[in-house]
Amino acid sequence: MLGLLFTAFKKKRSLEETVLKIQQGDINLRNDIIESFKPFIAKAVSSVCRRYIYESDDEFSIGLIAFNEAIDKYSPEKGRSLLAFAETLVKRRVIDYLRSQSRSKEIVLDFSQNEENDQSQIYLDNENSIQEYEKQKESEKRKEEIQLYISHLQDFGLSFDDLVENSPKHEDARKGAVMIAKLLMDDDDLKEILFTKKRLPVKQLEGKVDVSRKTIERNRKYIIAVAIIINGDFLYLNDYIKGVING
């Protein structure tokens, strides 16, 4: 795709540099880049609608507006490429549009049987596309979160399996370990020891909780694993902690 951009502008400049110039007010360059990336926009819109998209389609217009919005809002400091950001925004805007159309659509009862079936199928296809896209994005976010979590665990010489293998067998024991992890994260001094020295401050914790040193030592890996989740504010993994607390 970058090759197409370089051919269009006959000048070697990165896509991000091009966007910066557009954000500074180069209207002609904006029009050129939007024209060059129409196939990209159509492909992103088509992946949501699950059908071939023509430039005359309303969904394509929504995608075009979203791509233009992505150019205005893009910032390289966020660590994502323009195309990744634009694709996400285009799909999100098209999904919002399809949802609004589904909510506002009135069913006409005097359709012929075939026409009614066609309309129902279109509605179901749109709904299924939206649901499938949302499931896919959620799955991707979960994978990204787990990969990030694994990297944090490795700093302590732990693995993702430690969260499962070292989970206390009894429910009360698991709840107790989670509460110790919460207490650990609420205490700035103990938190600093954990993340600076990469070890559980067992001695200090012993004086703050109503469990023995032996119990803390036995659940050391599990407490650290849970503390990392709490500190990192992991959206999906936090559901695990809530599940433990709520039984």
PyMOL commands that set and color helices and strands:
alter all, ss='L'
color gray80, all
select helices_A, chain A and resi 2-9+15-23+27-36+38-49+58-73+76-78+82-104+113-154+160-165+171-186+188-197+202-206+213-218+220-232+237-246
alter helices_A, ss='H'
color red, helices_A
deselect
rebuild
show_as cartoon
